[in-house]
Amino acid sequence: MKTHIIRIGNSQGIRIPKILLEQSHLGTEVELEVEDEKIVIRSASRPRHGWGEKFRLMAECCDDKMTDYDLSGQSEWDKDEWEW
Protein backbone atom coordinates (compact mmCIF):
# COMPACT_ATOMS: atom_id res chain seq x y z
CA MET A 1 0.00 0.00 0.00
CA LYS A 2 1.41 3.39 -0.95
CA THR A 3 0.79 6.64 0.91
CA HIS A 4 2.18 10.18 0.91
CA ILE A 5 4.24 11.97 3.51
CA ILE A 6 2.28 15.04 4.65
CA ARG A 7 3.20 18.18 6.58
CA ILE A 8 1.98 18.25 10.20
CA GLY A 9 3.05 21.56 11.73
CA ASN A 10 6.86 21.65 11.73
CA SER A 11 7.00 17.86 11.29
CA GLN A 12 5.92 15.39 8.67
CA GLY A 13 3.85 12.26 8.97
CA ILE A 14 1.77 9.65 7.24
CA ARG A 15 -1.83 8.56 7.56
CA ILE A 16 -2.10 4.90 8.47
CA PRO A 17 -5.22 3.27 7.04
CA LYS A 18 -7.65 1.79 9.58
CA ILE A 19 -7.26 -1.74 8.19
CA LEU A 20 -3.48 -1.67 8.79
CA LEU A 21 -3.98 -0.40 12.33
CA GLU A 22 -6.47 -3.19 13.02
CA GLN A 23 -4.21 -5.86 11.57
CA SER A 24 -1.13 -4.60 13.45
CA HIS A 25 -2.93 -4.20 16.81
CA LEU A 26 -1.07 -0.93 17.46
CA GLY A 27 -2.35 1.09 20.40
CA THR A 28 -2.40 4.84 20.72
CA GLU A 29 1.26 4.98 21.80
CA VAL A 30 4.02 3.58 19.59
CA GLU A 31 7.80 3.43 19.43
CA LEU A 32 9.67 4.45 16.29
CA GLU A 33 13.07 3.08 15.35
CA VAL A 34 15.28 3.12 12.29
CA GLU A 35 16.56 -0.29 11.17
CA ASP A 36 18.50 -0.73 7.92
CA GLU A 37 17.17 2.52 6.44
CA LYS A 38 13.59 1.58 7.39
CA ILE A 39 11.29 3.22 9.92
CA VAL A 40 9.87 0.53 12.19
CA ILE A 41 6.69 1.23 14.20
CA ARG A 42 6.07 -0.96 17.26
CA SER A 43 3.55 -0.90 20.07
CA ALA A 44 5.05 0.99 22.99
CA SER A 45 6.54 -1.42 25.49
CA ARG A 46 5.27 -1.30 29.03
CA PRO A 47 8.09 -1.37 31.57
CA ARG A 48 7.68 -4.13 34.12
CA HIS A 49 4.89 -5.75 32.10
CA GLY A 50 4.46 -9.29 33.39
CA TRP A 51 6.56 -8.80 36.52
CA GLY A 52 3.65 -9.69 38.82
CA GLU A 53 3.30 -13.11 37.21
CA LYS A 54 7.07 -13.70 37.32
CA PHE A 55 7.20 -12.80 41.03
CA ARG A 56 4.30 -15.15 41.73
CA LEU A 57 6.14 -17.99 39.96
CA MET A 58 9.32 -17.22 41.89
CA ALA A 59 7.42 -17.40 45.19
CA GLU A 60 5.85 -20.74 44.20
CA CYS A 61 9.36 -22.11 43.56
CA CYS A 62 10.72 -20.58 46.80
CA ASP A 63 13.09 -18.56 44.65
CA ASP A 64 12.18 -15.16 46.11
CA LYS A 65 14.60 -15.07 49.05
CA MET A 66 17.65 -12.85 49.50
CA THR A 67 20.70 -14.84 48.47
CA ASP A 68 23.38 -13.10 50.53
CA TYR A 69 21.62 -12.76 53.88
CA ASP A 70 21.37 -15.15 56.76
CA LEU A 71 18.64 -15.03 59.40
CA SER A 72 20.40 -12.28 61.36
CA GLY A 73 20.00 -9.91 58.41
CA GLN A 74 23.73 -9.46 57.88
CA SER A 75 25.40 -10.27 54.61
CA GLU A 76 28.67 -12.17 54.38
CA TRP A 77 30.33 -8.88 53.48
CA ASP A 78 28.88 -7.25 56.61
CA LYS A 79 30.29 -9.99 58.81
CA ASP A 80 33.70 -10.43 57.18
CA GLU A 81 34.66 -7.10 55.68
CA TRP A 82 32.91 -4.28 57.52
CA GLU A 83 34.82 -2.67 60.37
CA TRP A 84 32.65 -1.22 63.12
C-alpha positions as CSV (number, residue, x, y, z in Angstrom):
1,M,0.0,0.0,0.0
2,K,1.4,3.4,-0.9
3,T,0.8,6.6,0.9
4,H,2.2,10.2,0.9
5,I,4.2,12.0,3.5
6,I,2.3,15.0,4.6
7,R,3.2,18.2,6.6
8,I,2.0,18.2,10.2
9,G,3.0,21.6,11.7
10,N,6.9,21.6,11.7
11,S,7.0,17.9,11.3
12,Q,5.9,15.4,8.7
13,G,3.9,12.3,9.0
14,I,1.8,9.7,7.2
15,R,-1.8,8.6,7.6
16,I,-2.1,4.9,8.5
17,P,-5.2,3.3,7.0
18,K,-7.6,1.8,9.6
19,I,-7.3,-1.7,8.2
20,L,-3.5,-1.7,8.8
21,L,-4.0,-0.4,12.3
22,E,-6.5,-3.2,13.0
23,Q,-4.2,-5.9,11.6
24,S,-1.1,-4.6,13.4
25,H,-2.9,-4.2,16.8
26,L,-1.1,-0.9,17.5
27,G,-2.3,1.1,20.4
28,T,-2.4,4.8,20.7
29,E,1.3,5.0,21.8
30,V,4.0,3.6,19.6
31,E,7.8,3.4,19.4
32,L,9.7,4.5,16.3
33,E,13.1,3.1,15.4
34,V,15.3,3.1,12.3
35,E,16.6,-0.3,11.2
36,D,18.5,-0.7,7.9
37,E,17.2,2.5,6.4
38,K,13.6,1.6,7.4
39,I,11.3,3.2,9.9
40,V,9.9,0.5,12.2
41,I,6.7,1.2,14.2
42,R,6.1,-1.0,17.3
43,S,3.6,-0.9,20.1
44,A,5.0,1.0,23.0
45,S,6.5,-1.4,25.5
46,R,5.3,-1.3,29.0
47,P,8.1,-1.4,31.6
48,R,7.7,-4.1,34.1
49,H,4.9,-5.7,32.1
50,G,4.5,-9.3,33.4
51,W,6.6,-8.8,36.5
52,G,3.7,-9.7,38.8
53,E,3.3,-13.1,37.2
54,K,7.1,-13.7,37.3
55,F,7.2,-12.8,41.0
56,R,4.3,-15.2,41.7
57,L,6.1,-18.0,40.0
58,M,9.3,-17.2,41.9
59,A,7.4,-17.4,45.2
60,E,5.9,-20.7,44.2
61,C,9.4,-22.1,43.6
62,C,10.7,-20.6,46.8
63,D,13.1,-18.6,44.6
64,D,12.2,-15.2,46.1
65,K,14.6,-15.1,49.0
66,M,17.7,-12.9,49.5
67,T,20.7,-14.8,48.5
68,D,23.4,-13.1,50.5
69,Y,21.6,-12.8,53.9
70,D,21.4,-15.2,56.8
71,L,18.6,-15.0,59.4
72,S,20.4,-12.3,61.4
73,G,20.0,-9.9,58.4
74,Q,23.7,-9.5,57.9
75,S,25.4,-10.3,54.6
76,E,28.7,-12.2,54.4
77,W,30.3,-8.9,53.5
78,D,28.9,-7.2,56.6
79,K,30.3,-10.0,58.8
80,D,33.7,-10.4,57.2
81,E,34.7,-7.1,55.7
82,W,32.9,-4.3,57.5
83,E,34.8,-2.7,60.4
84,W,32.6,-1.2,63.1
